[in-house]
Amino acid sequence: MNGMSINITWTRTIALVSTGTMTASAGSARAGTLMAVGSMTCVQIGLALSVPLFAEIGPLGTVWLRLAWAALILLVVVRPRPWRFRRPILLATVALGVVTAGVTMLFMAAIARLPLGTASALEFLGPLGVAVARGRGRRRLLWPGLAAAGVLVLTHPWQGGGSPLGVAFALGAAACWAGYILLTQAVGDEVAGLAGLAVSIPVAALVATPFAGSEIGSTLTPHLLLAGFGLALLLPVIPFGLEMYALRRLTTAAFGTLMCLEPALALLAGFVLLGQVPRPWALAGVALVVAAGLGAERTGARHEGTSAQIGSERVGVPATCD
C-alpha cells in the first residue's frame, strides 16, 4: 500500500514538472514571438523614416549612417570585451557583422534594379530556407509553406521584370539573411546581453564604409547626423537587440517563419500611417502569413538548456544553433 502511494506521488510529481516545463516553454515562445514582432515593427518604421534621406546621401549612405551611429551607441553603452570571447565565437561575431552589412546593402542594390515585390519575395527565400532546413517532423513544411504563399500573394513578384544583376543581389541578400539568423542565435547563446551585437555592428559599419563613402562625401550636415542618430535606434539597435533575445527563446525554424510577417506589418503601417487601403488579395496574403506566424509561435519554443547564456555573465559555453 505504501509502495502504491509512493508510485502515485511520484507520478503526480513528474506530471507537475512536465506541465511546468511545457508552460515555461510556451511562455518563452510567446515572449520570443512578441520580440520578433516588435523588431519587425521597428524595422518598418525605420525604413519609412529613412526614405527622405535617400535624396541627400543615397540608400547606401543612409545605411552607413545608421550602422555608424548604432556602432557608436552600442560601444558606449554596452562596452563589450571581445577578448573574452572564445575564438570560434569571436569569428562567428565578425561573420555576423559581415552578413549584417551584406543583407542591408544587397537589398538596397536589388530594389534599385527590381520591383519591390520581386526583390522582397526573393529575399524572403533566406528565412524560409532556414525554416525548412531547421524544421522537424512531418509538418516541417506546413508553416513555411503557408508563409511563402502569403508573401507571394502580398508581393506579386510575377507582375514586374528586372535585371539578372538585380536578381543576383536579391538572392545574395537572402543568403545573408539566412546566415544572420543562424549566427545571431549562435552568438546570442554564448555571449551574455548585447555584447555580441556591440561587436558585430561595428564590423558591419566598417564593411559598409568603402561602399558608401562615395555617396556620403561632404554631404553630411548636423541635421543629417541628428536624424541618423534617431534612425539608428529604430534600425538596427532596437530591432537587432530584440532579435538576438528572441532567438534565445525560439528555434531558427520558427523565427524564419515569423520573419514572413514583415510584409503584413508593412501593409498595416501603410494603412495606419499613409491611408493606403489594402485590396482583398492583400488581406488574403496577410491572413496566410498571420496563420503561419501563429503556428510557428505555438510550436517554436526551444528546449530547456539550449539557450546557454540567458542571464549569465560567462562567455565560453558551447553554442547551439537550434
C-alpha positions in Angstrom: 0.0 0.0 0.0 2.8 2.3 0.9 4.6 1.4 -2.4 1.5 2.3 -4.3 1.2 5.6 -2.6 4.9 6.4 -3.4 4.3 5.5 -7.1 1.2 7.7 -7.2 3.0 10.6 -5.6 6.0 10.1 -7.9 3.7 10.1 -11.0 2.0 13.3 -9.9 5.3 14.9 -9.3 6.5 14.0 -12.8 3.2 15.3 -14.3 3.6 18.6 -12.4 7.2 19.1 -13.5 6.2 18.2 -17.1 3.3 20.7 -17.0 5.5 23.4 -15.6 8.2 22.8 -18.3 5.6 23.0 -21.1 4.1 26.1 -19.6 7.6 27.7 -19.4 8.3 26.7 -23.0 5.0 28.2 -24.2 5.7 31.4 -22.3 9.2 31.5 -23.7 7.9 31.0 -27.3 5.3 33.7 -26.7 7.9 36.2 -25.4 10.2 35.4 -28.3 7.3 35.9 -30.8 6.5 39.3 -29.3 10.1 40.3 -29.5 10.3 39.3 -33.2 7.1 41.2 -34.0 8.4 44.2 -32.1 11.7 44.0 -34.1 9.8 43.9 -37.4 7.7 46.9 -36.4 10.8 48.9 -35.6 12.3 47.9 -38.9 9.3 49.1 -40.9 9.1 52.4 -39.1 12.9 52.9 -39.5 12.7 52.1 -43.2 9.8 54.5 -43.7 11.7 57.3 -41.9 14.9 56.6 -43.9 13.4 57.2 -47.3 13.7 61.1 -47.1 17.4 60.7 -46.6 17.9 58.8 -49.9 17.7 62.0 -51.9 20.5 63.6 -49.8 23.1 60.8 -49.1 21.7 57.9 -51.2 20.5 54.5 -50.0 24.0 53.2 -49.2 24.9 56.4 -47.4 21.8 56.1 -45.3 22.6 52.5 -44.4 26.2 53.5 -43.4 24.9 56.4 -41.3 22.6 54.2 -39.4 25.2 51.5 -38.8 27.9 54.0 -37.8 25.7 55.6 -35.2 24.5 52.2 -34.0 28.1 51.0 -33.6 28.9 54.1 -31.5 25.8 53.8 -29.3 26.5 50.1 -28.6 30.2 50.5 -27.9 29.5 53.3 -25.4 26.5 51.7 -23.7 27.5 48.0 -23.7 31.3 48.3 -23.6 31.9 44.8 -25.0 35.1 42.8 -24.2 35.7 40.7 -27.3 39.0 39.5 -26.0 37.0 37.4 -23.6 35.2 35.6 -26.4 36.3 32.1 -27.4 38.0 32.2 -30.8 35.1 30.4 -32.6 32.5 32.7 -31.2 34.7 35.8 -32.0 34.9 34.6 -35.6 31.1 34.0 -35.6 30.6 37.5 -34.3 32.7 39.0 -37.0 30.9 36.9 -39.6 27.6 38.2 -38.2 28.8 41.8 -38.8 29.7 40.9 -42.4 26.3 39.4 -43.2 24.5 42.2 -41.4 26.1 44.7 -43.7 25.6 42.4 -46.7 21.8 41.9 -46.2 21.3 45.6 -45.9 23.4 46.8 -48.8 22.5 44.0 -51.2 18.8 44.5 -50.7 19.2 48.2 -51.4 21.1 47.3 -54.6 18.3 44.9 -55.5 15.4 47.3 -55.1 17.3 49.8 -57.3 17.1 47.2 -60.2 13.9 45.2 -59.4 10.3 46.0 -58.4 10.0 46.0 -54.7 7.6 43.0 -54.7 10.1 40.9 -56.7 13.0 41.8 -54.5 11.1 41.2 -51.3 9.9 37.8 -52.5 13.4 36.7 -53.4 14.9 38.0 -50.2 12.4 36.0 -48.1 13.9 32.8 -49.6 16.6 33.3 -46.9 14.4 33.0 -43.7 12.1 30.5 -45.4 15.1 28.3 -46.3 16.2 28.4 -42.7 12.6 27.5 -41.6 12.5 24.5 -43.9 16.1 23.3 -43.3 15.9 23.5 -39.5 12.3 22.3 -39.1 11.5 19.0 -37.6 8.8 16.4 -38.0 6.3 15.7 -40.8 4.8 19.2 -40.6 8.2 21.0 -41.2 6.9 22.4 -44.5 3.4 23.4 -43.2 4.1 26.8 -41.6 6.9 27.9 -44.0 4.6 26.8 -46.9 1.8 29.0 -45.6 4.2 31.9 -45.1 5.6 31.5 -48.6 2.1 31.6 -50.1 1.2 34.6 -48.1 4.4 36.5 -49.1 3.8 35.7 -52.8 0.2 36.9 -52.6 1.3 40.1 -50.8 4.2 41.0 -53.1 3.0 39.7 -56.5 6.6 39.3 -57.8 5.4 38.0 -61.2 4.0 41.4 -62.1 7.4 43.0 -62.8 10.5 42.3 -64.7 14.0 43.0 -63.6 17.7 42.7 -64.4 19.7 39.5 -63.8 22.0 41.5 -61.7 19.1 42.7 -59.5 18.0 39.0 -59.0 21.6 38.2 -58.0 21.7 41.0 -55.5 18.3 39.9 -54.0 19.5 36.2 -53.8 22.7 37.5 -52.1 20.6 39.3 -49.6 18.5 36.2 -49.0 21.7 34.2 -48.3 23.0 36.9 -45.9 19.6 36.9 -44.1 19.8 33.2 -43.6 23.3 33.5 -42.2 22.2 36.4 -40.0 19.6 34.2 -38.3 21.9 31.3 -37.7 24.8 33.4 -36.5 22.6 35.6 -34.3 21.4 32.6 -32.4 24.8 31.1 -32.1 26.4 34.3 -30.8 23.4 35.1 -28.6 23.6 31.7 -26.9 27.2 32.1 -25.8 27.6 35.9 -25.2 25.5 37.4 -22.4 23.4 40.5 -23.0 24.1 42.5 -26.1 27.9 42.2 -26.1 27.8 40.2 -29.3 25.7 42.8 -31.1 28.1 45.5 -29.8 30.9 43.8 -31.7 29.1 42.7 -34.8 27.5 46.1 -35.6 30.9 48.0 -35.6 32.1 45.3 -38.0 29.1 45.9 -40.2 29.8 49.6 -40.2 33.4 49.1 -41.2 32.3 46.7 -44.1 29.8 49.3 -45.3 32.2 52.2 -45.3 34.1 51.7 -48.6 30.8 51.1 -50.4 29.0 54.1 -49.0 31.9 56.6 -49.0 31.3 57.9 -52.5 27.6 58.6 -51.6 28.4 60.4 -48.3 31.3 62.6 -49.3 30.9 66.1 -47.8 27.1 66.0 -47.8 26.8 65.2 -44.1 25.3 68.1 -42.1 24.4 68.4 -38.4 20.8 67.9 -39.3 21.6 64.6 -41.1 23.8 63.4 -38.2 21.0 64.0 -35.8 18.5 62.2 -38.0 20.9 59.3 -38.3 21.2 59.0 -34.6 17.4 58.6 -34.2 17.2 56.2 -37.1 20.0 54.1 -35.7 17.9 53.4 -32.6 14.9 52.3 -34.7 17.2 50.4 -37.1 19.3 48.5 -36.2 19.9 48.9 -32.4 16.4 48.1 -31.0 15.3 45.5 -33.6 18.6 43.6 -33.8 18.7 43.5 -30.0 15.2 42.2 -29.9 16.0 39.5 -32.5 19.0 38.3 -30.5 16.8 37.9 -27.4 14.0 36.3 -29.5 16.4 33.7 -30.9 17.4 32.7 -27.4 13.7 31.6 -27.0 12.7 30.4 -30.4 14.1 27.8 -32.8 15.6 29.1 -36.0 12.8 27.4 -38.0 10.1 29.3 -36.0 12.0 32.6 -36.3 12.5 32.2 -40.0 8.7 31.6 -40.5 7.9 34.6 -38.2 10.0 36.9 -40.4 7.4 36.5 -43.1 5.0 38.6 -41.1 7.1 41.6 -42.1 5.2 42.3 -45.4 1.9 42.1 -43.4 3.2 44.7 -40.9 4.3 46.9 -43.8 0.8 46.7 -45.2 -0.6 47.6 -41.8 1.8 50.5 -41.5 0.8 51.8 -44.9 -2.9 51.7 -43.9 -2.5 53.4 -40.5 0.2 55.9 -41.3 -0.3 56.6 -45.0 -4.0 55.8 -45.5 -3.3 53.1 -48.1 -6.3 50.8 -48.1 -5.3 47.2 -48.8 -7.1 45.2 -51.6 -8.8 41.9 -50.9 -5.9 39.8 -52.2 -3.6 41.7 -49.9 -5.8 40.8 -46.9 -5.7 37.2 -48.0 -1.9 37.3 -48.0 -1.9 38.8 -44.5 -4.3 36.0 -43.3 -1.9 33.4 -44.6 1.3 34.8 -43.0 -0.5 35.5 -39.7 -1.7 31.9 -39.7 1.9 30.8 -40.3 3.1 33.1 -37.6 0.6 31.7 -35.1 1.6 28.2 -36.0 5.3 29.0 -35.6 4.6 30.6 -32.2 2.8 27.5 -30.9 5.5 25.1 -32.0 8.6 27.2 -31.9 9.8 27.0 -28.3 13.4 25.9 -27.8 14.1 23.0 -25.4 15.3 23.6 -21.9 19.1 24.3 -21.8 19.6 25.2 -25.4 19.9 28.8 -24.7 23.0 28.6 -22.6 23.7 32.2 -21.7 20.4 33.8 -20.7 21.0 35.8 -17.6 24.6 34.6 -17.5 27.8 36.7 -17.4 30.1 34.0 -18.6 31.5 33.5 -22.1 32.6 30.1 -23.1 29.7 27.7 -23.1 29.5 25.8 -26.5 27.0 27.5 -28.8 23.9 25.8 -30.1 22.0 26.7 -33.2 18.7 25.1 -32.6 
